[in-house]
Amino acid sequence: MSAPAALRFSYGTNGLADHRLDDALRLLADLGYEGVALTLDHQHLDPYAPGLAARLNGIRRALDDTGLDVVIETGARYLLDPYRKHRPTLLSADPAGRALRLDLLRRAVGIGAVLGAGAVHFWSGTPDPDTTRDEAWRRLVDGCAETLGHAEAAGIDLAFEPEPGMLVADLAGYRRLLADLGRPDRFRLTLDLGHCRCLEPWPVAHCVALAADRLAHVQIEDMRRGTHEHLPFGEGEIDFPPVLHALADAGYQGLVSVELPRHSHAGAESARHSIAFLHAAAGRRPRQQTPQKEAVPV
């Protein structure tokens, strides 16, 4: 039997918004992280700013110098609309709005290809008030299919994230979307472990087992049942050793990215505390678990 995979921890730049990107990359490398989840946004890497090609060359050199791997995140709050958080989306009723989101995803795929990213991460969004769920679903499938074409041409994986409160909120929703797209290999999954604790019907470690065949990216933070709030490690309810061991036992080789987007005010300390916590938790043997009833796969 082969040994479990060694996990590779990374940190999201949406939790280091008060740092220059070059400083953030050096900080993460110095702390022992092996990767970075890079959010396309105005303060670090604006995909609409002039001189993008030169900026990407500089970031590519910085990644090479620090040895950090990268995934590309597209969840910036106000990049596309300064008045409405996370808008427009692939579900928006306005065709121009949907086109704007599609253009961002196309740019993200191109940026990911230049930077050698492991994946490009995105989510569904929420429907407009007058949009039916069937209409929203058709728009989502169409938008994912178009983005998938760009990803396949660029040779990069998409990593779709179920997000609490959005049209696709859970693993079952992801599996339905995957099936409607024809199960393309490059349409993979971002599993947020906090979200599993928040709303999935199974223990977090079992969610890892259910999702292992599709994983391209993992996000990690603490969380409490029923409350979608990203918490520093130790402030929520997740028992992390069995979760990290489940990832390792599954042979997961991608990045495990800390996501604390509301902690930039203490970004350096949060990154320091997080890596120490994760290394300690990964090194601990899980406690004996009470056997769980067999779950129905999604």
Secondary structure by P-SEA (a helix, b strand, c coil): cccccbbbbbbbccccccccaaaaaaaaaaacccccccccccccccccccaaaaaaaaaaaaaaaabbbbbbbcccccccccccccccccccccaaaaaaaaaaaaaaaaaaaaacccbbbbbbccccccccaaaaaaaaaaaaaaaaaaaaaacbbbbbbbccccccccaaaaaaaaaaacccccccccccaaaaaacccccaaaaaaaacccccbbbbbbbcccccccccccccccccaaaaaaaaaacccccbbbbccccccaaaaaaaaaaaaaaaaaaccccccccccccccc
